[in-house]
Amino acid sequence: MALSKDHGITMNDGNKIPILGFGTASPGTVPKSKCEEATKIAIEVGFRHIDSAYAYQNEEDIGRAVRAKISDGTVKRKDIFYTGKLWSTFHRPELVRKCIEESLKKLQFDYMDLFIIHNPYSMKPGPDLLPTGEDKKTIFDNVDLRQTWEAMEACKDAGLVRSIGVSNFTCKQLEMILNKPGLKYKPVINQVKHVCPL
């Protein structure tokens, strides 16, 4: 069986996600060139869903791999289902689009197929992926994730992403989004080990 978008699940917004994806997270000890090489091989053997994130710091490598496989005729952009993630330091509504645009620039893509809130906990905005204080403890931020979700919806409306979802949300956190007044788009996925039905 070939892995393709035809072997997928239709999400609640009508878009289809391949049932099997290639995850690109790797420990810092792995050279970045290996991520690019592995992604090319994954595409060659049939993976069409590539899962990455702002926090993985490998988007440029992923973009190069996908573009190389487009250039050599293995795939077209429309064949690739790319999932990206909003990192916790970008939860403030005014920062959501900035995160997506930074990721798209690194990837050299016009859009993402799926963009999800990576984690339900917010951290202090800034250049550090894991902001810490002098006490070496994480500096969290107080953000209403319903406002973050509204900014995600605006990015979908702007054509930067085709589908939006969440990751690592509890059922209670997911219900907070689903019960938000004025909800325009339901999350298409909650990417966790124990998934709540959507």
N, C-alpha and C positions, 0 to 999 in steps of 0.2 A: 504494500500500500504506500503510495507516495504521500508525503506530508504536504498539504497545500491548504489554501483558504477554503477549498471545497470540503475539507474534513474539519469542520468547525461547528461552533454553537452560535446560533443567532441570539444576540443580546436583546435586552428590552427596548433598545432604540432602533432595532432593525439591522444593525451592523453585525457582521459575523467575525468571531474570533477563532483562530485555529485552536484545535484541542490540545496541541502540544507546542510548547514554546522553548526557545533556547535562552536560558538565563545567563547574563554576562557579569554578574558580581564575582569578584575574585579578591583574594587577599593582596595586600600591598606588596608582598614579596614577589608576586608574579609580574614579570615585565609587561608593560602595556602592549608591546608588539605581539605578545601571545594572545591577547584579547582579539586583536584585529585578525590574526591568523585563524584562531578558533572560530570566529564568526564567519569568515569566508568558508571554512570547511563545513560549518553547520548549514550554510546556505547550499553548498554543493551537494550535501547528502539529503537535502529536502526540507530542512526547517524553513518555515516562512514567517514564523512569529519570533521576533527578536525582542527580548525584555531587558531594558536597562533602566538607569535612573541618574538624575543629576548627581546624587551622592556617590555613585560608583566611580565618577571621574574618568569615564572611558568613552564618552559620547563621540569624541573626535575619532577614536579608533573604530567604533561601530560604524560611524558615517563613512569612513574610508573603505571599510570592508563592504558595506552595502553598495556604495558607488562603484567599487571595483567589479562586483558581481553583476551590476547593471551594465557596465562598460563592456564586459566580456560576453554579454548576451545570456547569461544564466537566468536572470530575472529582470522584471521591470519593477519600477517603484510600486506600482499598484499590487504586485504580487507579495510584497513584504508588509506584514502587520507589525508595526513598531509600537511598543509600549514604553512610555517614559513616566517619570514620577516627580511630583512636587515635593521638594525637600522641606523639612520642618522649619528652616530659617526663612522660608518664603510664604508662610501662612497668612501674613497680613494681606488683606485684599488688594492693596495697591502694589504688592510685590509678585502676585501670582503670574500675571502676564510676563513680567520681567524674567521669571524663571523659565517659562515656556520658550520665550524668544531667545534666551541665552542657549538653551538646549538645542533649539532648531538651528541656530547659527553654528554651533559646534558640529552638529550632524550634517549640516548643509541640506536639510530637508525643508520642504514648504509646509508640511503639516505632520502631526503625529496621529496615528490611528487610535491610540488610547492614551489618556493622561490621567494618572490617579494620584490622590493625596497619599504620599508614602507612609505616613504615620499620623495618628490622631493627636500627637502631642506637639506643641509649638515651642520653638526655641528662638532665642534672641536673634534678630536679623543681623546680618553682617557677613564678612568674608569667611569666617570660620564655620566649617561643617558641624563641629561640635563645640559651640561656645562654652567656655568654662571660666569661672571666676578664679580669684587668687587661691581659694580653698580647693581648687581642682574639681568643683562640682559643676554640673551642667547648669547653664543659665536658661531657664524656661521663659516663655513669653505667654501672655494671657490674650488669646485670640478666640473670637467666636467663630467656630468652624462653619457655621451657617453662612457667615459673610465670606469666608474662604470659598465655600461652595458656589456662592453667587458669582464670584470672580471666575471660577472654573466655567460656569455656564456662559459667561460673557466671552471667554476664549473659544468655546465651542461655537457660539454665534458668529465670532469673527473668522471662523474657518481655520484656526490654528490647530485644532484637534477635532477629531470626528466623534469620539466617544469619551466620556468622563466617568471616573469611578473613584473608589477608595481602597485602602489597604490597611490591614491590621486594626480595623474598627471593631469594637464590641457591638453586640446587638443594640445596646442602649445608644451608643454613639451613632450608629447607622439610623436608628429610628429618629434621632434628633434631626438628621438631614431629611429623611423621608417625610417628617411631619412639619417641616419648615413652611411657614406661610409664604405663598407665592412661588413655591417650588416649580421650576421650569423643566428640569431634566432630572430623572431619578438616576442614582449611580447604576452603572451597568454591571459592576463587579465589586466585590469586597475580597481582595486577594489575601486570604489568610488560610491557615490549616483547617480551621473549623468555620466554614462559611455559613453566614446567615442567608436565608433565601431572600432574593430580591424581587 
